[in-house]
Each structure stands twice: as structure tokens, then as C-alpha cells.
Amino acid sequence: TSHQGGYSHDAVVHALQKCGIRHIDTAKRYGCESLLQKAIRESGVKREDLWITTKLWHSDYGYENTKKACLESCERLGVEYLDLYLIHWPDAHVPGKSNREVRAETWRAMEELYEKGLCRSIGVSNFLISHLEQLKEDCVITPHVNQAEYHPFQRPQELVDYCRSRDIVFEGYCPLAKGEALTHPSIIQLAKKYGRTPAQICIRWSIQNGIVTIPKSTKAERIEENCKVFDFTIAEDDVEILNGMHDGRHVSWDPSPVV
């Protein structure tokens, strides 16, 4: 799900009932947590069979605010615990405090939520190596996950390698580069070669690179298409073609100003 036209009740129910999808990625920022509660209930899928991820928005950073925001997200989602709770953004926007101070204070609350079992795992989103290094110095628990943009034009291999070296799961969003990848001639050519769609090529490539991949769609047929990526393998030479398309562009955010 996302905040810009990123929610469809029917699509979520279809994904859960018909496609076997069990991971829902949302955020307070997206404004659809309470809508998801209805869709989950309607789907009939048991809570314990789902993996629910939501995110803490920067307006709720800080020790007490974080704990309160987590409980509020649980209430909107209609759950007693979260499978994964992420700090959405490294930039804190808190007057009089550095981003680093606020991140450390916020992470201490996340650690407490984890220790109490309210969050089964905790992590961050859009963090760069510098942010993760600071957190390592300031806090106790290593983030379980770092969710960041990952697609053929944005393949931050140094960040992926760093996360792996510290047992942080790297999770990639925007695997289709918000549609930009679907019209690239090389991707279209590979889609024809494998008898697949450009979207399936991008998702399969991401999975083969060892990335936890979270495509998004509000259309049932697209969700089905995105799921059909486990019955073929892209040859190593072709993976390298896709790897070589990295040009550093971001379709979602620009990390440069955040310290």
C-alpha cells in the first residue's frame, strides 16, 4: 500500500484470498491502516498467518510519542502486535535537536516495544550506511530490517552488502521504479525472451539478487501477475544486464540532505 492512490479494498481482499499473499506493508503516513483492518477481516485469513508491517511517521518520533504511535497503529489495524515496525524516515524535523539524537531516542522506544513483544521485529526505512552506523553507536539492538528503494535504476549494492554484513534484512520497495522500468527497451527485450511481462522480469531480478521484494498494485490482475515469478529463473548473464542499468536515480526520494 502507499499514500498516493495506493489503496484498494478489493485488491487487498483478492491478494489475501486468491493469491496467497501474506505480507501487508503499510504505514501511518499512507492513511489506510483502519481500511486494512476491514479488508483483513473480510478476507478470513487468520491474524497469525499474516505478516503485518507498518511504519512510524516523523511527526511521532521521540521516546513517548513512538510508544503511543505504535499502540494507535495496532488499534487502527485491529491487531494486538505488529510483525514489523519501521522508523519510516531518517530525517526527524524536530526543532532544537539533531536528527541523530531524535533517531536514538526513537530507537530506544522501538527496542522497548520489541522487548515487550508488541513488535515481533523492528527496523528502519530509507536509512543509509551513515544512519545505521550512528544507530549502532547509540543503541543496543541492531535493526532487523532496512527497507529502501530497489529497482534496476537504483541498486544500492554497498548498502545491501553493509546490511548483510550486520544481519540486517534488506527489503526493496518500488521494484518497478514506479512504472519507469516497464518501458525500458532492455527490460522489454528480456520480457520477450522469457515470455514474461516487464514487471515480472523486474520482480524476479530483485528476488534473484536476494532482496525481499514488495511490489504494489491496486489492480487484482496486476497482483496476480506480480505473484507469478517463482516458476522461472533469469540467466546470470541477463541478471548482469539488469544490474548494469543502475544510474542512481531515485523515483521515490532523495537521500542527500539527511544527516
Protein Blocks (a to p, Z undefined) as FASTA:
>chain_A
ZZeopacfklmmmmmmmnopabdcddfklopmmmmmmmmmmnopafklpccdddddfklg
cjklmmmmmmmmmmmnopabdfbdcdfbfbloighiafklmmmmmmmmmmmmmmnomamb
dcdehiafklmmmmmmmmmbdcfbdcddddfklccfklmmmmmmnopacddehklonolm
mmgmklmmmmmmnopafklmmmmmmmmnopacddddfbfklmmmmmmmmlcccdfklmmm
mmmmpgoiafkbcfklpZZ
